[in-house]
Amino acid sequence: MALKAILPWTLFGLTQGKVTTRWRGEGAEPGQAAFLGMPRFDPGRCQDHCRECADACLPGAITLVPGEGPERPTVDYGRCVVCQMCVEACPTGAFTLASDWAFGSGTRDDLVWTRAAASPRGVTLKREIRRVFGRSLHIRHVDAGSCNGCESELQALNNPYYNLHRLGAFFTASPRFADLLLVTGPVTYAMRGPLLEAFEAMPEPRFVMAAGTCAVSGGTNGGGCTCGSGLDGVLPVDMYLPGCPPNPPAIIHALLMLLQRVPQRVRGGQLVPLEPPTGEPRV
Amino acid sequence: MSGSPVVVSEDLAPAELVTRCRAALGEGARMQFMYAWFPEGPTAPELRYVLHPGSGCPPHIWRCRPGDDPPPSLATTAPLLSWYERETTDLCGVVFRDQPLPQPLVLLPGASADRPPLVPGPMPHLSYTPAPEDLPQLAGTTREDVQLLPFGPIRADVLESAQFAFLYAGEMILHYHPQLFFKHRGMEQRFAGLSPRLGVFLAERVSGIGSVAHALAYCHAVEAAADCEVPRRATWLRVLLAELERIYNHLHYLGHLCHTTTLKVGEAQGKYLEESAKQINSRVSGSRLLRGLVTPGGLRREPQLAGLAADLAQLESEFRRYTDRLAATTSHLDRLMTTGVLGRQLAFDQGATGPVARACGLDRDPRRDQSYGAYAELPLSIAIDERCDAYARQQVRIAEVFNSIDVIRVVLAGLPCGWLSTECRPPPRSEGLGWAETPRGTAYYAAHLDADGRLARVKIKSPSFSNWRVFPYTVHDSNMMDYAINEASFGLTVAGCAR
């Protein structure tokens, strides 16, 4: 009886074929067409005494800073929720729509726009990660007050399209088996304690990833009397991944970066061109 | 708000509340929610009760100034109001006379604020020393067979944070107590002082997988305050976005339900179809969760509709094949049928909404009954099932996916030309009530503007707040083996409940 019910599913599964995408870590990934990532910023187009973008930015990612002349905008992509309001508000086209989503960064500073973006800053991750974990990673996810958007995309990692397991990364139930604490949400007063306990329960070496703009900076939802402003000051963060929510390839990219299998793409708030492929096989 | 019924409002004295509530319920009305706000300073709260007098009628609002005496609790008359009253006590400092369960709801045991967070004024300070939940005395030395299982707030897999306490004997769950407010972010406070145009980005981030419907309910409220007529083209495109949201949510739901009945290929296929739908969303809107298009007054930019009809036809044929297979899988159906039965009267009294209510035979859907936007012009069919169990909840959602695809097809074929948005600037001290049917049930937003035309108070009534209240009634006296299936069959979010 049971066989009669299950056999058609086996055949069904087999006839569906393989839908899993290849992962090259080269930026343009399948299935992400038309996805809008972080808006690009070209301060050369700014006009004096204009603050349209800053006024339209709910999470305060765009602020005006005094320079040599009139105030100029500066962009902290760690606060960006990709609402694209700056693109709409800017009268001169200094902000433009882009598909830039590979914004995982080992340092918080690299998420802030700077002119001298080309300086090749070394990845500051703990060097032993490769020796200890090899190419595998066990992840304990903790929702510290997300809107469930990040969870929706994290759950998508295990769908047949992304099939995270094939990259050697697994979600694990117990923090005692976990190498990486992946945190979403701005950290509410009530989740702060359980979050710290989960971190304490992890064996060393252990890593922390702030996934989604809320965990990086609080985003739109942080602050107030019940919420923190992300993980800074709560846990030592090894990987920042803004995005609202980050799409699954962005999360995969950040995980592979942590394992030093792909390079960081963002420097000074801009995606840098990939270096030509080296002899080392990727995935 | 275009095409929406006019909301009726009325002032009531505190002494009238109980009798009027009884009378209204006797005539078939249903209370929807209540909240407090402070139009004239932090010492003078005004209570608002929103009710539907009957199917097809516009909502009524009762306004009540409690004065110096505590207002009466309506929790014993209309049980679904109990959580709203407790929340109002926690966040607005209004205490209700004879509230049967006066414990805090939104603030965890051991948490206290030096002033109620939603009362206008300086930011309160919240202190928190974790304390145990107040559970019924079932376990203990005299009942050694009864055990307490606390589960959460961090649970296995990638799940939202919530803590569940099970009091159980063997396989039997005697009592179930969820603590759903670990994620309370104070979203309603966050709206205060914002311009109505920026508030929509917060509404999108109340419950991430209900971004469109929450943004719609919020915009409907702001548009009602501004008395603004949304262009017809925008109302049609809003329907398209809202139905795309329903599709990807219900596909996720089916994949997750298969996960709980351990139907592995069914799980993979459900989640693959969800991924296909999210990629369609991304092509249409630039956002996999369809964020960033809905704005007060219309839409911010044109969705990209090229290829959508073909994508949906492909999705529909794969979905049909998938659900035919589910319908022929007895191992899956056996686990759903008679699991998590929710009686119709209980569902009505305790406030069940959306597919959960429609699976109990409650024929309610604001897309038809309190029609908004373009729904009155579109071939909506409301799926109803009388069986009240997990199977009924699955069947309602399956039918809704097919209907959503049909509706989108008609939108694409008959999309009116015209403007995409219109000026929407609510005047100072105006207010509006808006609603929208999310994939999980009805969301309401009430928006009150201050003297500068900025948001003074926004109340969010989210469907998961309603359905989480109902859910435990299906868990008491059930068994452990069915719990995960039952929970999945409700399709709840914690973020929407905790806000």
Chai-1 contact restraints between the chains, C-beta under 6 A:
chainA,res_idxA,chainB,res_idxB,connection_type,confidence,min_distance_angstrom,max_distance_angstrom,comment,restraint_id
A,A5,B,T329,contact,1.0,0.0,6.0,A-B,restraint_1
A,A5,B,T330,contact,1.0,0.0,6.0,A-B,restraint_2
A,A5,B,S331,contact,1.0,0.0,6.0,A-B,restraint_3
A,W9,B,V265,contact,1.0,0.0,6.0,A-B,restraint_4
A,F12,B,R325,contact,1.0,0.0,6.0,A-B,restraint_5
A,G13,B,V265,contact,1.0,0.0,6.0,A-B,restraint_6
A,V19,B,Y272,contact,1.0,0.0,6.0,A-B,restraint_7
A,G31,B,Q279,contact,1.0,0.0,6.0,A-B,restraint_8
A,A34,B,S282,contact,1.0,0.0,6.0,A-B,restraint_9
A,A34,B,R283,contact,1.0,0.0,6.0,A-B,restraint_10
A,A34,B,G286,contact,1.0,0.0,6.0,A-B,restraint_11
A,F35,B,S282,contact,1.0,0.0,6.0,A-B,restraint_12
A,L36,B,G286,contact,1.0,0.0,6.0,A-B,restraint_13
A,L58,B,L198,contact,1.0,0.0,6.0,A-B,restraint_14
A,L58,B,F201,contact,1.0,0.0,6.0,A-B,restraint_15
A,C83,B,F201,contact,1.0,0.0,6.0,A-B,restraint_16
A,C83,B,G292,contact,1.0,0.0,6.0,A-B,restraint_17
A,Q84,B,G292,contact,1.0,0.0,6.0,A-B,restraint_18
A,H141,B,V158,contact,1.0,0.0,6.0,A-B,restraint_19
A,V142,B,I154,contact,1.0,0.0,6.0,A-B,restraint_20
A,D143,B,E160,contact,1.0,0.0,6.0,A-B,restraint_21
A,D143,B,S161,contact,1.0,0.0,6.0,A-B,restraint_22
A,G145,B,K183,contact,1.0,0.0,6.0,A-B,restraint_23
A,G145,B,R185,contact,1.0,0.0,6.0,A-B,restraint_24
A,C147,B,R205,contact,1.0,0.0,6.0,A-B,restraint_25
A,C147,B,G208,contact,1.0,0.0,6.0,A-B,restraint_26
A,C147,B,A495,contact,1.0,0.0,6.0,A-B,restraint_27
A,N148,B,E160,contact,1.0,0.0,6.0,A-B,restraint_28
A,N148,B,G208,contact,1.0,0.0,6.0,A-B,restraint_29
A,N148,B,I209,contact,1.0,0.0,6.0,A-B,restraint_30
A,N148,B,T493,contact,1.0,0.0,6.0,A-B,restraint_31
A,N148,B,A495,contact,1.0,0.0,6.0,A-B,restraint_32
A,G149,B,G208,contact,1.0,0.0,6.0,A-B,restraint_33
A,G149,B,L289,contact,1.0,0.0,6.0,A-B,restraint_34
A,E151,B,V158,contact,1.0,0.0,6.0,A-B,restraint_35
A,E151,B,E160,contact,1.0,0.0,6.0,A-B,restraint_36
A,S152,B,I209,contact,1.0,0.0,6.0,A-B,restraint_37
A,L154,B,V158,contact,1.0,0.0,6.0,A-B,restraint_38
A,Q155,B,V158,contact,1.0,0.0,6.0,A-B,restraint_39
A,A156,B,E275,contact,1.0,0.0,6.0,A-B,restraint_40
A,N159,B,K271,contact,1.0,0.0,6.0,A-B,restraint_41
A,N159,B,Y272,contact,1.0,0.0,6.0,A-B,restraint_42
A,N159,B,E275,contact,1.0,0.0,6.0,A-B,restraint_43
A,P160,B,A268,contact,1.0,0.0,6.0,A-B,restraint_44
A,P160,B,Y272,contact,1.0,0.0,6.0,A-B,restraint_45
A,Y161,B,E275,contact,1.0,0.0,6.0,A-B,restraint_46
A,F171,B,V158,contact,1.0,0.0,6.0,A-B,restraint_47
A,A173,B,A156,contact,1.0,0.0,6.0,A-B,restraint_48
A,T188,B,K183,contact,1.0,0.0,6.0,A-B,restraint_49
A,T188,B,R185,contact,1.0,0.0,6.0,A-B,restraint_50
A,Y189,B,L126,contact,1.0,0.0,6.0,A-B,restraint_51
A,Y189,B,Y128,contact,1.0,0.0,6.0,A-B,restraint_52
A,A190,B,L108,contact,1.0,0.0,6.0,A-B,restraint_53
A,A190,B,F182,contact,1.0,0.0,6.0,A-B,restraint_54
A,M191,B,S161,contact,1.0,0.0,6.0,A-B,restraint_55
A,M191,B,F182,contact,1.0,0.0,6.0,A-B,restraint_56
A,P194,B,P153,contact,1.0,0.0,6.0,A-B,restraint_57
A,P194,B,I154,contact,1.0,0.0,6.0,A-B,restraint_58
A,A198,B,I154,contact,1.0,0.0,6.0,A-B,restraint_59
A,T220,B,F201,contact,1.0,0.0,6.0,A-B,restraint_60
A,T220,B,L202,contact,1.0,0.0,6.0,A-B,restraint_61
A,T220,B,R205,contact,1.0,0.0,6.0,A-B,restraint_62
A,N221,B,R185,contact,1.0,0.0,6.0,A-B,restraint_63
A,N221,B,R205,contact,1.0,0.0,6.0,A-B,restraint_64
A,G224,B,G186,contact,1.0,0.0,6.0,A-B,restraint_65
A,G224,B,Q189,contact,1.0,0.0,6.0,A-B,restraint_66
A,C225,B,P117,contact,1.0,0.0,6.0,A-B,restraint_67
A,C225,B,M123,contact,1.0,0.0,6.0,A-B,restraint_68
A,C225,B,P124,contact,1.0,0.0,6.0,A-B,restraint_69
A,C225,B,L126,contact,1.0,0.0,6.0,A-B,restraint_70
A,T226,B,H184,contact,1.0,0.0,6.0,A-B,restraint_71
A,T226,B,G186,contact,1.0,0.0,6.0,A-B,restraint_72
A,C227,B,R185,contact,1.0,0.0,6.0,A-B,restraint_73
